[in-house]
Amino acid sequence: MPLQTAPCILYYLHKVRKAERLSPSALDELQNTKLRAMVKFAYENVPYYHKLFNSVNLSPEDIRTKEDLVKIPITSRKTIQELPISERFAKGGNISKCMRCRTSGSSGIPLDVFLSKKEMSYRIAMQTRAYGLNLTHKKVNMLDREPLPTEGSPATIFKILKQCLNQLGLWRRYYFSLLEEPCELVSKLLEVRPDVIETQPSTLRLISKFLRENNIKGISPKSIFTRAELLSREDREQIESVFNTKLTDLYGTTEFGIVAWECEKHQGYHINSDIVVVEAIRDDQQVYGQEGQVICTDLTNYTMPFIRYALGDIVVLSKEKCSCGRNFPIIELVEGRTNDFVTLASGKILSPLLLLLCLEKIDGISQYRLVQEKLDTFNVQIIERQNFTEATKEKIRKKLKEILGGNAQINIDMVRELPRDKSGKVHPVVSKVPVNL
């Protein structure tokens, strides 16, 4: 926890806890108040939204409640990605002092998202709704990289603070790389014996498969959190049976943080409606009780606002309340975040996230899609950006062969558009090879 953000986090923790006690009507009023402020700010300070509103003869005063949002055109990730930073970054902001997060590319379109330190503090405080506040738990995060200290926080100070907290038995965090084999991850988990594990369902599915096949015991976390991918019923049952622990799924994105989360009742996903507006859109209308395209509006990120932003997922919103007593609205179902596992000729099974992380780090790619045609044959479809060169192609082949093996045949096709499924979403990793999980 960076030193500069600690006071902000404490303040936002107070706000987060206060909002949890609000009635449904008070929550709606809080959300609408924040919405009006965000719309007004974005119109006056973000060139893209100023032009967007003017293009449909709309003014901020026309948006009074979340029901009025349908008047605003929907914005896609691709649209935001193609804008110059000056068009999507708020006037008066200092980008050099902001925190930059890059999306995982699970839609095939990587995107940089900027937040101020205060805005990031709000997100950290908001996470306590799902994770709780127990600072004594040992937690393992399986990620592509360990988070870096906030810019402006000397690494030495951050390291010393972390060591002091660890000696007190607090804030014990361990970061394992997703690039490691399941056997290596299991070995590390046995050494740490964490209280909490957080990663993607595909990673836990591979680990649980290894544990089951090798009859390995001794990893019994008190809590397991999954995110970033669709959690199927089969995945949940397998993971919970192997670890003998109830699993909590989170619906979050880099653009918005944790949008919604499961409570102990597992009756749906509670929407953090005090920081985000979630719409399910079908035939240009907001719908409940039926599938709709999920559209989100951020209520806290004034550095790089997202208004009526399409995530590319399909959700079902409910007007029912959870029996836990919380008044946050509920997402009944999240669909469309699943990816395909890849099976290699050696029999090794790869999580699609490894391939996404590999391509995400390569500059010059606007959008991508990888299709496994055969065990050793892969087609990569690329929509290029301005700085794409022949050297970029070679880098793609080199990086993919590091994961897929030196004998893998990598075919690269430059395209203008990628094929979509019936929901309209691009699946960035598709395998035509059967997988046995």
Secondary structure, DSSP 8 states (H G I E B T S, - for coil): --GGGHHHHHHHHHHHHHHHT--HHHHHHHHHHHHHHHHHHHHHH-HHHHHHHHHTT--GGG--SGGGGGGS--B-HHHHHHS-HHHHS-TT--GGGSEEEE---TTS---EEEE-HHHHHHHHHHHHHHH-S-TTSEEEEEESS-----TTS-HHHHHHHHHHHHHTT-SEEEEEETTS-HHHHHHHHHHH--SEEEE-HHHHHHHHHHHHHTT------SEEEE-SS---HHHHHHHHHHHTS-EEEEEEETTTEEEEE--TT-SSEEE-TTTEEEEEEETTEE-SSSEEEEEEEESS--SS--SSEEEEEEEEEE----TT---S-EEEEEES-----EE-TTS-EE-HHHHHHHHHT-TTEEEEEEEEEETTEEEEEEEE-TT--HHHHHHHHHHHHHHH-TT-EEEEEE-S-----TTS---SEEE-S----
